[in-house]
Amino acid sequence: MISTQPNVPQYLAISTVSSSKEIQKQQRQFLHDWRESLKIRVWNQRQTWYIDDYAPICPVCSLPVIGPEMHEVFLTRGNVQRARFDIQMQIYVSCNVVLVHHWCHETAQFEAEAKEKCMRQILEYHDISEVLNWLNTVDSSKVEEVIRLVESL
């Protein structure tokens, strides 16, 4: 199941009474808060027993993650950074993120094998049809390319 999205239209309606700078500040704070809440939800959903405790497993190195960073996989912040706020919000769902170690984050971002491991981990927790349904709701020029990639896994 796709993570519940915040009520972005309602938030945007409230934001229209503020100045442009204030709106941007509110949007940055909202994105930060939403990302943090998503990270907590993913942490709770993906815990696995490892040696003597439960923790999510980093898809890059296969070790438990304590104090993780959240990595967007199929569509990244870079894909939507210049888009409207409501479009930026579309990528922050559990079927698009993994939890990685700080030292694994760059590898997950730039190395093909690590990227594929991240994608495959998401597909362990989310059915491919769920990921494809989510992708079809996202307003990004990159979606068609990502859909072909997901279907090839």
ABEGO torsion letter per residue (X at the ends): XBBBBBBAAAAAAAAAABBAAAAAAAAAAAAAAAAAAAAAAAAAAABBBBGABBBBBBAAAGBBBBGBBBBBAABBAAAAAABBAAAAAAABBAAABBBBBAAAAAAAAABAAAAAAAAAAAAAABBAAAAAAAAAABBBAAAAAAAAAAAAX
